Amino acid sequence: MNVPYNALLKKAASFTSRHELCRWDAEGRLKTWGATREQMNSVIDYLEKEHYIDEARFCKNFASDKFRFNKWGKIKIAQALQLKHISESVYQPVLDAMDEDEYKSLLEELLQKKAREIKTNNKYEKQGKLINFALQRGFEYEFIERLVNSKSYETGPDVRD
């Protein structure tokens, strides 16, 4: 299917003005619209030049959304960005700029909620389950361990050593 270049450019510009995309997402979208490799490269170069696509801006928005709405940690966010073929040099400054107090507060909130759901009478088993839960959410092990060891996540007198 041969799609005229101008039609692709107009459609892509319209779409990217309404949706934040990275280069990899834009390539996928253009493929579904029937663009050739040459058209794809040309359209994406234009979109980047005109700031319809900006990987740093995409990373900032993506990381913010995944942190606030999905409650993901930095590791899981970084992995998702790597799957979108975004360079570490682009996403790492965004992750480094995340507010540490807000990050810690979110993890504490998640751990407190999870601790109430865990049914065990063994303190160490509970800590292990909390650590595994936080690791699956993408938080850093050292950060989790420090927090779990510094806080008491027991829900009552039935939890013992």
C-alpha positions in Angstrom: 0.0 0.0 0.0 1.5 3.3 -1.1 0.4 6.2 1.0 1.3 9.7 -0.1 4.0 11.3 1.9 2.1 14.5 2.6 -0.9 12.6 3.9 1.4 10.6 6.3 3.1 13.8 7.5 -0.2 15.6 8.1 -1.7 12.6 9.9 1.5 12.0 12.0 1.7 15.7 13.0 -1.9 15.8 14.0 -1.6 12.6 16.0 1.7 13.6 17.8 0.3 17.0 18.6 -2.4 15.2 20.7 -0.4 12.2 22.0 3.1 12.1 23.5 5.1 9.6 21.6 8.7 8.5 21.5 10.5 7.8 18.2 9.9 4.0 18.5 6.1 4.5 19.1 5.9 6.8 16.1 7.6 4.3 13.9 5.1 1.7 14.9 2.2 4.0 14.3 3.6 4.9 10.8 4.1 1.2 10.0 0.4 0.5 10.7 -0.5 3.4 8.4 1.5 1.8 5.6 4.5 4.0 5.4 7.7 2.8 3.7 11.0 2.9 5.6 12.1 6.1 3.7 8.8 7.8 4.4 9.0 6.8 8.1 12.5 8.2 8.5 11.6 11.4 6.7 8.4 12.0 8.7 10.0 11.2 12.0 13.0 13.5 11.3 10.5 16.3 10.5 8.5 15.6 13.7 11.6 15.7 15.8 12.9 18.8 14.2 9.6 20.6 14.8 9.4 19.2 18.4 6.3 17.1 17.9 8.4 14.2 19.2 10.9 14.9 22.0 12.4 11.8 23.7 13.4 13.8 26.9 9.9 15.2 27.2 8.4 11.8 26.6 10.5 10.3 29.3 9.6 12.9 31.8 5.8 12.4 31.1 6.1 8.6 30.9 8.0 8.4 34.2 5.7 10.8 36.0 2.6 8.9 34.8 4.0 5.4 35.7 5.1 6.6 39.1 1.9 8.5 40.1 -0.8 6.3 38.5 0.8 2.8 38.3 3.0 3.3 41.4 6.1 1.9 39.7 9.6 2.3 41.0 12.6 3.6 39.0 13.8 0.1 37.9 10.5 -0.8 36.3 10.2 2.6 34.7 13.7 2.3 33.2 13.0 -1.2 31.9 9.8 0.1 30.2 11.7 2.9 28.6 14.4 0.5 27.4 11.7 -1.5 25.7 10.8 1.6 23.8 14.4 1.8 22.6 15.2 5.0 24.6 18.8 5.6 25.5 19.9 5.5 29.1 21.5 8.9 28.6 18.0 10.3 27.9 16.0 8.6 30.7 18.5 8.4 33.5 18.5 12.2 34.2 14.7 12.0 34.4 14.8 9.2 37.0 17.6 10.9 38.9 15.5 14.1 39.2 12.5 12.3 40.8 11.7 13.7 44.2 13.2 11.3 46.8 10.7 12.3 49.5 7.8 11.6 47.3 9.4 8.3 46.1 10.0 7.2 49.7 6.5 8.2 50.7 4.9 6.2 47.9 6.9 3.1 48.8 5.9 3.4 52.5 2.3 3.8 51.5 2.5 0.7 49.2 4.2 -1.4 51.9 1.8 -0.4 54.6 -1.2 -1.4 52.4 0.5 -4.6 51.4 1.4 -5.4 55.0 -2.3 -5.3 56.0 -3.1 -7.9 53.3 -0.3 -10.4 54.2 -1.6 -13.3 56.3 1.4 -14.6 58.3 2.4 -14.8 61.9 6.2 -14.7 61.2 7.9 -11.3 61.1 10.6 -12.5 58.7 8.2 -14.1 56.3 6.2 -10.9 56.2 9.4 -8.8 55.5 10.3 -11.2 52.7 6.9 -10.9 51.1 7.0 -7.1 51.4 10.5 -7.0 49.8 9.4 -9.2 46.9 6.3 -7.1 46.4 8.3 -3.9 46.3 10.9 -5.5 43.9 8.1 -6.5 41.5 7.0 -2.8 41.6 10.4 -1.8 40.4 11.9 -0.3 43.5 15.6 -0.7 44.4 16.5 -3.5 46.7 18.8 -1.5 49.0 16.1 1.2 49.3 13.4 -1.4 50.1 15.5 -3.2 52.6 16.4 0.0 54.5 12.8 1.0 54.6 11.5 -2.4 55.7 14.1 -2.7 58.4 13.5 0.8 59.7 9.7 0.6 59.9 7.4 -1.8 61.7 4.8 -3.3 59.3 3.1 -5.5 61.9 -0.6 -5.3 61.9 -1.2 -6.5 65.4 0.0 -8.6 68.3 -0.2 -11.8 66.3 3.0 -11.2 64.4 6.0 -12.6 66.2 9.8 -13.2 65.5 
